[in-house]
Every structure is written in structure tokens, then in C-alpha cells.
Amino acid sequence: MDTRYVILVLNGLTQGAIFFVLGSGLTLAFGLMRIVNMSHGAFYLLGGYLGLATFRLTGSWTVAVVAAGLSIALLGLLLERGMLARVREGGDLSQTLLTIALSMIIADVALAIWGGHSLSIRSPAAISMPVTIFGITYPGFRYVLMAISVLIALLLWLILYRTRFGIAVRASVDDREIVSALGVRIDTVYSLMFMLSAFLGGVAGVLGGTYLQLSPGEDTTILTYSLVVVIVGGLGSLMGAVVSSLILGQILSFSLAYAPQMSMFLVFVPMAIVLAVRPEGLFGRRV
Amino acid sequence: MTRSVVQRDTLRGAKLIGAVAVVVALVTLPAYGDQYTLTTFIRTIYFGFLALSVGFLLGQGGMISLTQTAFFGISGYVVGLLGAERGVPFPIPELAGLALVAVTAFLFGLIVMRTHGIVLLMLTLALGQICWSFARQNTSVLHGWAGIRGIQPPSVLGLDLTQNATFYWMSLVIFGLGLLLLWRLVESPFGLALNGIRESPRRMSALGYPVFWLRVTAFVIAALYAGVGGILAAWSSGIVTPTALQLSRTIWILLIVILGGARYFWGPVLGAVIAVWLDVIISQLTPRYNTVIGIVFVVVILVAPNGILGVWERISAKRRRFREVAENEHAEALSTAPKARRRLSRAEED
């Protein structure tokens, strides 16, 4: 096989890895809280910028990833407690509208601080040397990205299916009132889930900011990609996020190579097909 | 009792006088307003069409759509591509633009109109973003970021629409017609069915209404309103770029509608007037325009989810209740003749 195709597949896997980190947070929060966090793209962008600032300060990429994740998680906690919880009575739509407004503010503040030029985080020297496997040379850093994504998927699975928090989450998805009557603090579960989701958004920002670049407007593009991941995979499904981000990564990678003028347009095709055949998404349940 | 009838008549009279005054002020605007004011009003009108499009879906049908700016852009692009670049005479580019808008809206509607609420919001956002990125990425026909320049308004019936005042009057007439048509539509059985779907799609479906097709129809109608706005915008500004389809624009329009009061017929119009002028003022004061708008958005959602007209209604309802209580006490003290009272209240109902 032509090495070019292998490279494209690998690019797609890298892209898919970032999509998964983004989409998994969004889909899990939706599954539990029934809100779509429209500021997820802004979380990504802000996380990337914060990671960049930390990287410039400390010189450590790992510290940058953790710092960005944690600060976005903190921001998520503030937003959830301070605003979303207040309008929960008003229904899921007003919560979603609030997140739209917040995304506008976050993106504009980021523009004020970091300016309109695209910035990029340098990948750490220790892991950025090319790696040759089966005669194909590919940047080692991208393998690291894929590994991080797999690790996150495993951790999420463990959290959801092997911890008390996970049990509470899965039970609340089915019947939030009974769970709360059984003595689970549902508000805490919500806050923790929103923090986890925001954390993943922030981490994805550093990963994406290292692989690609950070610039104003990137937040809405990223939001669209993550929405497509969530829609195709099925709202609230972890497995769906895995499969759909793998598919989207490949489509994006190949269309960038062969039809660069329509790469985003082509991402839409699987979404249309899935919606026509299975409106609830590949692994979703009917809502 | 009789006093309240009189009061209501004066209220109606006051409303009528107010409406006439507004219309006169709008029509005579070119006589006393400068060019900048005129252009801003033209902006208000074409964004008003877009706001009506979003407001109709949200207020009458309970559907939040974030695709409407895409339709605004599509018709503008067609006018630019056919009219400005290939010299196709009026009204073919405009009609072609609206036709493409209708077809696109129909196809999109087939995909998204089975869903409700947040899922609908997500899907329409994704569709809108896809149109935007297509406009941005396609350099061979749509010229990417640069867009299409040099669009001119046509000359119709010997009117010189390149004149700001003439263009303003024409936009005003078209907007008036659009409002009238929408008003008829809202009051029609179709509009009422749409209200029913907003309250309970399942019940309407059980009553035998073709819920899906009614929603698709509403989606196409709303898209046409956005399309008309897009044509006016292209004529007026002379340029179409991917910015016309941008998500921030979509969100801004949504804010306009919610700010004015999505549930009310005049809500989107009021919102558009306020937001366009706010736009002018804020842009002069600070480059952090989006932050201010975002904060306004947050405050509106937290404090007044039904918009300005919702607040207005709440206040006047409180006043009316207050007055009614006072009148009832007054009436009870005065009269114990139930027959006369009944006759009076019947007259009042008529």
C-alpha cells in the first residue's frame, strides 16, 4: 500500500483522538444534564490559550495540559453553580442559551488577551522525534496524542462503570428523582459531571493547540465538530463518541487531502445519513 | 364600569395615534435624518427580516433554529453570483436566490424537523456552520473570505435605488408588506396549528394534524423571510462574504429576538431596532462588543426570559389588576343592581 494513504489514516487517527477528547465530555454532560454546552468550543480555545501561557511560563507540556484542564474545570464549576443551576427550572433551552452567551463572552475575552493571530504550542522535544514503524515515519508526538486519547477513554469507562459516581450518573440518566430520593446529592453529581466535561474540553484545547493552532473563530469550528461527533455517535453515548470521532477524523483527513474546498462540508454527509436512518445516532437511545 | 370602557377606548386611541406617529416618522425620515441614520435604518430593516424569520419559528412554532443566517447568506450569494458577476438582469437573480433558499430550507427541514428542542438547536447549528464553512472554504466559485463585491441594487419602475433615500423607502415598503403577510399568517389556521404544535406536538399529532409537514412548511416560510433580508443586505452593502453566515451573527439575531420577546409579534422588530442601534453605540465606545452583547444576553435570560415586551406585559397586567380591584370595590359600594351590572359587562365584552 502507498505510504501516503497510511499517513492520511494516521492523520485521521490523530484528528479523531482530539475529537474524542472533545466530544466525550460534551456527550456525557448531555446524557446526564440534558443540556448541550454551547461554550464547549470556547472552553477548548481558552484551555488551549491557558495551556500556551503555562507552557511559556514553566516550559513543561505536561504541566500545561493539567493546568489548562483544571482551570477550565474550575471555570465550569463556577458557571454551573453560578448560572446554569439558577435557570434549571426554566428548562433545558434557557440553560443552553446561557451557554451560548457565555461562549461569546469567553471567546471575546480570549481575543482581547491573546490577539487575532494564530498561535501554536510547541510539542515537547522529548516526544516529538519521528518514530518509524513498519517503514513509515511519523511524528512521535502524534502517537502520544492517540495514546492520551485512548487513556482518557479507558479512564472515562472506569469512572462510569466502576465507581459510585458512575453508578449515580448512569442511574440519574434514567430517573433523576428516584436517585435523588435514594439520598444521592444530585446537584453534586451535576457539578462534578460538568467539571469533568469542562476538564476534557480544556485538555482537548492543549492537544489541539499543539497539533494544529489556536486562533479566534476556532471555537465555533471546534464546537461544530464536537456537535457532529455527539450527533453521529448518539447523545450521551461514550461508545458512540469513540466510533463517530474515528469516522470523522478519517473523513476530515482524506477530504483535506483530496477536496480541501469542501472538507467541512463532507463532514456533514455522515451526519445527514445517520440522521436519516437513525435519528438517535449510532449508539444513542431515543430521547 | 363605564369608566373602564372609556379608558379602554382612550387606550386604543392612544395606541392608534402612536402607531400613526411612528409610521409618519419612519416615512419622513429622509427629510430630517442624515445619511448615516438612513443606512442604520436600512440595516435595521434587513436584520429585521432575519429577526422575523427566527422569531416566527421560535415564537409561533417553538423551534430554535440557528440556520436562518445561512438562508440570509444563500440569497445574497446568488444575487452576487448571477447579478453582479454574470450580469443576469433583475429579477432573475433575486428569484433564483429565493428559490434556492426555499429548496435548501425544504431539504434541511426534511432532516431536522423530526427533532425538537435542543436536538433541533444542535442540528440547525451544525447545518448553519456547514453552509458557513462551505462559503469560507470554497475559493473557486464563492471566493472564500473575500466574498463577492460590487453588487448593485437594480433600477425598478424607473426608481434610482442607488439613492439612499429611495432605497430606504423601498425597503420600508417591502418590510411593511412582509409584516402584513406574516400577521395574516400568524392569525390564519396555519398559524394557530403552529401554536398548537409549539404547546404539544404529540397532541396535535393525535388530533390528526400533519405535524412534520406543518413544521417543514413553517421552516421554508421563515427561510424565505431570511432570504428577502439577505437580498436587501446584499443590495445595500454591495458585498457578500462568509461573515453573513457566521455563527456570531446567528447568535446575535437570536439575542435580538429574545431581547424583544420571542412570543410577541412585534418582539423581533423591537429587538432589531434596539440591537442595531446598540450595535452602533457600543462599537463607538469599546472594541469588546461581543462581551457587552454576551452580558446583555445573560442578563435577559436570567432576569427577563420573555424579553422587553414580556416585562411590559407583566407591568401593565399588574396595573390592570390593581385598577380592577379598585373598580370592583367602587362598583359594589355604588350599586346592588345585578341586572344592570350584567348588562354592562356584556356590553363591555362586545
Boltz contact constraints between the chains, C-beta under 6 A:
constraints:
  - contact:
      token1: [A, 36]
      token2: [B, 118]
      max_distance: 6.0
  - contact:
      token1: [A, 36]
      token2: [B, 122]
      max_distance: 6.0
  - contact:
      token1: [A, 92]
      token2: [B, 118]
      max_distance: 6.0
  - contact:
      token1: [A, 94]
      token2: [B, 301]
      max_distance: 6.0
  - contact:
      token1: [A, 94]
      token2: [B, 305]
      max_distance: 6.0
  - contact:
      token1: [A, 96]
      token2: [B, 118]
      max_distance: 6.0
  - contact:
      token1: [A, 97]
      token2: [B, 301]
      max_distance: 6.0
  - contact:
      token1: [A, 98]
      token2: [B, 301]
      max_distance: 6.0
  - contact:
      token1: [A, 100]
      token2: [B, 251]
      max_distance: 6.0
  - contact:
      token1: [A, 101]
      token2: [B, 294]
      max_distance: 6.0
  - contact:
      token1: [A, 101]
      token2: [B, 297]
      max_distance: 6.0
  - contact:
      token1: [A, 101]
      token2: [B, 298]
      max_distance: 6.0
  - contact:
      token1: [A, 104]
      token2: [B, 290]
      max_distance: 6.0
  - contact:
      token1: [A, 104]
      token2: [B, 294]
      max_distance: 6.0
  - contact:
      token1: [A, 105]
      token2: [B, 291]
      max_distance: 6.0
  - contact:
      token1: [A, 105]
      token2: [B, 294]
      max_distance: 6.0
  - contact:
      token1: [A, 108]
      token2: [B, 288]
      max_distance: 6.0
  - contact:
      token1: [A, 108]
      token2: [B, 290]
      max_distance: 6.0
  - contact:
      token1: [A, 108]
      token2: [B, 291]
      max_distance: 6.0
  - contact:
      token1: [A, 220]
      token2: [B, 247]
      max_distance: 6.0
  - contact:
      token1: [A, 224]
      token2: [B, 126]
      max_distance: 6.0
  - contact:
      token1: [A, 224]
      token2: [B, 129]
      max_distance: 6.0
  - contact:
      token1: [A, 227]
      token2: [B, 122]
      max_distance: 6.0
  - contact:
      token1: [A, 227]
      token2: [B, 126]
      max_distance: 6.0
  - contact:
      token1: [A, 228]
      token2: [B, 126]
      max_distance: 6.0
  - contact:
      token1: [A, 261]
      token2: [B, 137]
      max_distance: 6.0
  - contact:
      token1: [A, 261]
      token2: [B, 138]
      max_distance: 6.0
  - contact:
      token1: [A, 264]
      token2: [B, 133]
      max_distance: 6.0
  - contact:
      token1: [A, 265]
      token2: [B, 130]
      max_distance: 6.0
  - contact:
      token1: [A, 265]
      token2: [B, 134]
      max_distance: 6.0
  - contact:
      token1: [A, 268]
      token2: [B, 130]
      max_distance: 6.0
  - contact:
      token1: [A, 275]
      token2: [B, 111]
      max_distance: 6.0
  - contact:
      token1: [A, 279]
      token2: [B, 114]
      max_distance: 6.0
